[in-house]
């Protein structure tokens, strides 16, 4: 909901699990994916790796799991950034904008 309030973002989809996130990403071709680490069916780190293998979509991981091992695994899987859910919403928005670069911002 928070992203829909940003005029420079266009939210094109949501997924209830990691496998559906990968499938939706293939179908919708977003510029950025906001990914949680803990997801059913396929965790967010595996889903991040699958999305990054398929194309140019940037992935920003957003999670309560903020131990250094989880951060390192997310970045090794190809995440562009890791934002802790405890951080202010402005930091998430900034990370998404940074990940988008000059691309049309479709999340």
Buried (B, 14 or more C-beta within 10 A) or exposed (E): EEBEEBEEBBBEBEBEBBBBBBBBBEEBEBBBBBBBBEBEBBBBBBBBBBBBEEEEBBBBBBBEBBEEEBBEBBBEBBBBBBBBEEEEEEEBBBBBBEBBEEEEBBB
